Amino acid sequence: MKPKRIVGTLFQVIVFLAAFNGILRSQAPPANAITNPLVTKLCKELSVTPDQATGGAGAIFSLAKGRLNAADFSKVSAAVPGMGKFLRAAPEAGSTSTVTSLNSVVGGQAGGLASLAGSFQSLGLSPSMVGKFVPVLQNYIGSKGGSSTAAMFAGALK
């Protein structure tokens, strides 16, 4: 083969491999779904996107953080890798109408969780999803931080 032909062929191979690599990367799951086991668990069990999982968990963790003392929340935080990322992803709380809406969905028993209805709606989730997130989060915290930490977390949400 002539040197120009070899260079041209090598160039085509390199372009093909670069394009193929780009295709593979574009089809890969989001990085936070791969690196955070809680996000992966929420996505799998609740059929939500990684952004919804992160934001929804963050909203719930923010509520718990506001209701627990610093020492107790640090126990919850120690059980959840990437807690800071969850807290930063939490959307703003909702309006009174969405709180009323969630209370009607869960029979007025939502307690502090009703305040999260607007946050979940801003993530494209139904307010009723709040009640589906909590047991997954509580079970995860229990498996990583023990049953007393999980109970403390659950108590903060009432």
PyMOL commands that set and color helices and strands:
alter all, ss='L'
color gray80, all
select helices_A, chain A and resi 3-27+31-35+37-46+50-67+70-79+83-89+96-105+111-122+127-145+147-156
alter helices_A, ss='H'
color red, helices_A
deselect
rebuild
show_as cartoon
